[in-house]
């Protein structure tokens, strides 16, 4: 291209590029896709493309935005996390959502269990079609998961802990193959999506039930009833990677219990599909019985739940002799030593307090949180958001704020000095979880939305929006009150601090927020407390 320009004149060049890829379609089909994209771009023009992008993002922020008054940096960080969760999942289109999303080569593009546990809850309530696509990708790997279960001498499907296309890519079996909880994490994401979507019967009666059935079959195969009739799941690894090959990891058992129960209920709802999958009444009853008899380890002397059977009897890690330079511990100590001691890499039992909070009393949560807080070193980016959620629930609001800050700023401040390898998508998604489930107190147990909102001193106001069963709910939290407004859809029953209420269109519901319980502040391992989140700019960001 040539042109003549006079002094002071400017030449503006717009260049359109199109990219296409597929592991299934032919090269000619991909070429046609790219050609069509270029033709569409030329027709729309640069301004048209910008307008399309703006309209898409405006719609997303209208559904998903979180507003925080009192901390401008935190407001920025929450939106930063939401944007990257959107970017990682919006166009995955039946492909895995990688741990680094689209931001870098870390983990070689692999996906882990944290997709279902941290990223999909955000997408379920803000961009449900992306959550559905991610679950459809898991379903597409079901054949490989069945093969893997068979190779292990098990029934059902054993989904990979670390994968790209469905094959297990972890070369270290105690932290890979033994981490069977990924199967219950997938089932948990299925149940959450189905409860929130409600009207997606096609998914529930096809993909959903098959995922629930095959994971339930795995648990019935992995576990067994002991002489006392209790259902045990021995020799597995939970979320905490400083413990492995443990008997009756509480998180695994409690998530498996719900998996088994939900599979039993699914086959009652869809008996024809269940019969097609080979499920008979005896097999379904075995899942129900296993769920009812699930062993949940508890230390009656300490009055806390044990992360796994016998965990609270292990020797305590010598935190006093561990220097700051020796963290993360996995780089300086053999796993053999870590596995035998009471030290926690990342929230494990505390994650169960969040996801299975319906199974614990308030006092149990408070005692468990305090006990495991003194053992948790957060050598994983997956820990801070969960500790924020549970700290807020049991009344430690300022500590929760510190943890939310750590999760939110992990990449903006490069807290782990490795953001050059890509962003921590699960932790960034966890920022939304920390705000909405932490200070918003949102829970979705058994298909009911409940809220126990409370704010730390630094924040004057928190608002967020949720998509739920063809409705859009707007929640506005102040220090002394919360207001629930239904933006779209029929009336919705919610629970506010334990009391049921109904929200209707054009009739906002305002309820007082009770004061948090007064409890002694928990301690952390020496040198491992989160950085205190001090007063910051109070500029309101709308």
N, C-alpha and C positions, 0 to 999 in steps of 0.2 A: 504494500500500500504506500502511495506517495501523496504528498499534499504540499501546497505552498502556504506559508504563514507569514504574516506581517509581524514586525516587532510588537510585542505586547499581546498578541493573539494567543489563545490556548486551543489545543487540540484534545478532545476527549475521546478516548477509545474504550468501548465496552466489548469485552471478550467473554463469550459464553463457553463454559466447559461442562460436560456431562460425564458422570461416572456410573457405571453399572457393573454388578457382580452377582453371580449366582453359583451355588454348588450343585444345582439341579437342572437348570435350563441350558439349552444349547448356546454355543457362541453366537449363532445367527440371531437367536431370540434376544440375547443381551445387546447385540449391536442394534437391533430394531428398537429396543427400549431406549438406548442412548440417543438414537436418531430422533425418536419421538420427543424425548425430553428437550433436545436442542431446538427442535421445531417449535415446541410450546414456548420455550424461553424467548426465541426470536419474535414470536407473535406477541407475547406479553410485554417484552422490552424490560429494561432494567427497572424502570419505575413500577411496572406491573409486578415484577418479582418481589420488589420491596414491599409493595402493598399486600401481596399474598402472605409474605412472611409476617408482616405487622399484624394482619388480621388473625393469623394462626396464633401468634403469641398473645395478642390481646384476649383471645378466647381462653387460652390456657390460664393467664393470670386472673381472669375473671372467675375461673373455677377454683384456682389453687392458691392464690396469693395469701401470704401470712404477713400481717402488719404488727410491728413491735414499736411501741412508744417508750422512749427512755434510754435507748441504746442504739445509736445510728449504725455503729459497726456491726452489731448483731443483726440488725435489719438487713444490711447488705449481705451478710454471710448466709442468712436463711434463704434469701432469694438466689444467691449464688448456688447453694446446694440444690434448690428446686430446679433451677435451670439445667444443671448437669444431670439430675435424675431424668428430666424430660429428654435431654439430648441423647442420653444413653438408651432410653427405652422407647421413644416415640416411633422410631422407624426401624426397630429391631426386626419386625416382620418375620416372626417365627424363627428367629435366631436367638442365640444366648445373649444376655446382657453381661458383658465382661466386668470383672472386678475394677478395671480402670476405665470402663466405658469406652469412649472414643478419644481419650486424652493422652495415651502413652503406651509404651510397650511393656510396662510392668506386668508380671505374671504371664507373659507371653500370650495374652489374649484369653486366658482361662476364666471360666465362671465357677463360682463356688456356691455354697449354701446360703451365703449372705444375700444373694439376689432375692430369694423368696422371703427371707426374714427381715431384711431392712429396706430393700428397694421396692418390692411389690406392694407393701402396705401403703406407701406414698402414692404409687400409680393407681392402686385400686380405688382410692378416694379422690383422685385428681384427674387421672387419665386412664379410665378402666379398660379401654380397648388395648392399651399397651400391656397391662397386666394380663389380659386374656391371651395376647400373642405370646408372652413369655411362658405361660402355662402350656400353650399349644406346642411351643418348642420342646418343653420337657416331655410332653406326651409323644412327640415324634421320636424321642430317644428311648421310648419304652421297650422296644425290641432289644436294644443293647442292654438295657437294665435287666430284662428277664434273663438274657444270656449270662450276665455277670452273676446274678443270683444263683443260677444253675451251676456255674463253675465253682461257686462257694458251697454247693450242696444245700442250697436254700430254695424256698418257693417264692413266688411272687416276683417283684422287681427290686433290685438293689441299684439305686441311682448313684451316679458317680459323685464323689465329694469335690473333685476338681476335674474339669472337662472343657472341651470345645464343642465336640460333635456328639458326645454321649459316652465315649470310652473313658474309663478311669485313667487320669494322667498323673496321679500322685504316685511317686516312687517310694514313699515311706508309709507302709501299711498301717502302723499304729495311729497315724493322724489322717489317714485316707480311708482305706477299706473299713477300718473299725469305727469310723464316724458315721454310723448308720442313721444318726439323727437327721441327716439330710432328707431322708424319706418322709419323716414326719413334718419337716419344715415345708416340703412341697405340698403335703396334704393340708397343712395349716393355711398355706396360701390359696389353695383351692377352696377351702371352706370360707375363708374371708371374702374372696372374690364372689362366690355364689351368694353369700349373705348380702353383700353390698349391691350386687347387680340385681338379684331377686328375679328379674324377668328373663334371664338368660337360660331358659329351660333346655335349649338345644345343647349348650355347653354342659350343664349339669347332668343331663341324661346320656351324654356320650363321653366326652373327655373327662369331665369331673368324676363320674362314678368309676371309670376305669382306673384312673390314678389312685383313687381311694381304695379300691378293691385290691389292686396289686401291691400297694404299700402295706395294707392290712395283712395280706398273705405273708409278706416278708416278716412282719413283727410276730405273727403266730408261729413262724418257722424259726426265727432267731431265739425267741423266748420259750420258756417252759413253766409249767406249774410244779412247784416243789412239794415236798411231803405235807406241808401245812396248807397247801392249796393256793399259795400266793403265786402270782405270775412274775417271773424273774426274767430280766434281760441282762445277761452276764457278758463280760469281756468286750465292752464297747467304749468308745471315746466320745465324750460330749464336746460342747463348744470350747471348753478350756483346753488348750493344747499343751499345758503343763501337767496334765493328768491324762493317762491313757490306759486302755485295756482294763477298765474298771467295771465292777459289778453294780448294776442298778444305778447308773448315773441318773440323778433325779430329773434333770431336764429331758433326757431321752425318754425315760419312763412316762413322764407326764404328757409329753407330746405324743408318744405312741399310744397312750391311753385314749386321748382325744381322737387320734387317727382311727383306731379300732372302733370306737363308738360311732364316729361319723360314717365310717364305711358300713357298719351295721344299719344305720338309719337310711343311708343311700339305697341299699338294696331293698329296703321296705318301700321306699318311694317309687323305685323303678324296677319292679320284679321281672318284667320281660327282659330288660337289658341285663339284669343280674343273671338271669338264666342263660342268656347268650354268652356271658363271661364264665359260665360254669359254676356259679355260686349256688349252693343248695342251702336249705334251712340249717343243716348241721354245721356247715362251715361258718355261716353268719352267726350262729349261736356261740360258736367257739370264740369269735372275735368279741362278742358282747361279754362273755364270761371272763376272757383275759383282761378286758378293760376294767371290769368290776373288781378283779382280784389283783390289780397291778400293785406291786410292792413300791412303797414310797419311803425311802430311808429317813429315819428321824432319830436324833440323839436325845433321848429323854433326860439325860443328866445335864447336858448343856441347854436343853430346851430350844434347839435349832434343828432344822432339816440338814441332813448330810448331803454334800454334793454328790457323793456316791457312797455305797455301803462301806463303812469303815474309814471314810475320809477324815472325819473329825478325830480319829485316833492316831493318825499319822503324825510324825514329828513335825513341829513347826519349822519353817524355813528360817535360817538365821539372818533376818533382815538387818540386824544391828551391825553385822560384819560385812554386809554387802555394800560396796561403794557405788556412788552414782555412775561411775565409768563402767560398771559391770551390768548395766541395763542396756538393752534387753537381755534377760538372763540366758536365753537360748544361744546367744553368741559367746557366752563365757562359762557355761556349766553344762555338763553332760545331761542328756534327757533322763538317763538312769537315776540321777540325783533328783531332778525336778519331779519325776513321776512318784517318788516315794515320800514327798514332803507336802505339807500344807502351804502351797503357794499357788495363786491363781493368775493365769496370764490375762484372761478376759472374762467378762461377766458370763457365768454359766448358770449356777443356781439362781442368780439374780435375774437372768434373762427369763427363767421360768416364772419368777415372781411377777414379771411383766406380762408375758404371753399367756400364762396360766394363772393369772391373779385370782380368777374365780375359785381356785382350789385352796386358797390360803386366807386365814383371818388377818385383820389389820395388825394385830399384835405379833402374829407369826412373821408377817412381812417385815415389821420393824426389827425384830430380833435377828432374823436371817440376814437382813441387809447389814446391820451393824457387825455381825460376826464375819461376813465375807468381805466387808469393806476393808478390814484390817489385814486381809490376805491378798487383795487384788492389786497387781502391779501395773496393769494396763500396758502391757507390752504389745498390745494389738489395738488397731484403730477401731475395732468393732465394740469396744467396751464403754467408752465415755457416754454415748447417747443412752445406753440402757441404764447405766448408773444414774444419769440425769433423771430418767423417767421414774425410777423407783425411789430415789432420794426425794423427789418432789412429792410422791404419793405418801411417804411416811412422815413428811413434815420438815425435811431438811432442805428448805427452799433455796438458801444461799449456796449450799453445796451443789444442788442441782443446777443452779445457774453457772457455777464454775465448770461443771462437767459439760453443760450445753455449749459453753464457750469453746472448750477444747475440741468437741466434735465439729463445731461450726468453722473453726479457724485452722483446722488441721492442714489444709492446703494453702489457704490465703496467707498464713504465717509460716508455712512449711515446718510444722512442729516436729515432724519425724525426719526431716532433712532428706526426703526421698520423693518429693512431689515432681521432680524432674522425670521420674519414671511413669508418671500419670497420676491422676487424682484418685482419692479414696472415695469411690462412688457410694459405697455403703455408709460410710461415716457422714458424707454430705447428705444423703437421704435421711440418715439418722438425726440430722439437724431438725428436719420437719417433725420427725417422731418425738424428739426431745421437747419441741415447742408445743405440739398438739397433744401428744399423749402425756407429756410431763406437766407443763404448766396449764394446758387445757384439760388435763386429766381424762382424755378420751379413751374409752375401752370399747371393744366390740365383742365381748363374750356372748356366745350363744345367739348371735344375730341381733343383739340389742345394743343400741348406742347409749353409753352412759358417760357422764362427765363429773369430775371432781376438780374444777379449776381452782388454782391458787397462784399468785404471782410473787416473785421475789421483790425485795425492796426497790431495786433499780428500775423495775418496769412499772409503768403507770397503766398500760393497756396492751392487750393482745387480742388480735382478731384472726380468724381463719375460716375457711370454707371447706365443706365436704360434700361430695356427691354420694347419695345413698338412696338406693331403691327408687330411682326416677325422681329424686328430690334434690334440691340444693339447700343445704343448711348453713347459715352464717352464725358464727359464735363470736361474741364480743365479751372479753373478760376485763373487768376492772378489779381493783384490790378488794372491794367490798361486795361486788355483784357481778353476775353474768347474765347476758341477754342472748336469747336464742331466737333467730328469725328465719322463717322458711321463705326462701326466695322463689322456689318453684315446687310444684307438686302438691299432692294431698297431705293432710295433716300427718304428723309423725309423733309417735310416743318415744320419749327419751327418759333417762334417769339422771337427776341432778343431785349429787351428794346423797344418794341412796333413796331419793323420793321420786316417784314417777310423775311425769307431767306430759302434756300434749302441746305441741307447737303447731299452729295453723297459719296459713298464708294471711298476711296483713294483720297478724295479731302477735307481735313479738312477746316473748315470755321472759320476764326478768325474775331472777331468784337471788337471794342473798348468799354470800359465800361464808361459811363458818370459819372460825379461826383454826389454824392448824394445831395438831396436838403438840404439846411441849415434850420434847425428848432430848436426852443427852446426845450431844453431837458425836458421831462415830469418828474413829481414827483410821488413818491409812498407814501403810508401811512407811517407815522413815524415808523421807525424800520423795515419796510417790504421791503426795497430795496434789490435786489439780491446782494450777495457778489461780490465785484469788482474782475474781473478776471485780475490780474496783469500779467506782463511779466513772462513767464515761459521758461523752457528749449526749445531751438530752434533746437534741433536735428531733422533732417529729418527722418521720418519713412516711408519707402516705403512699 
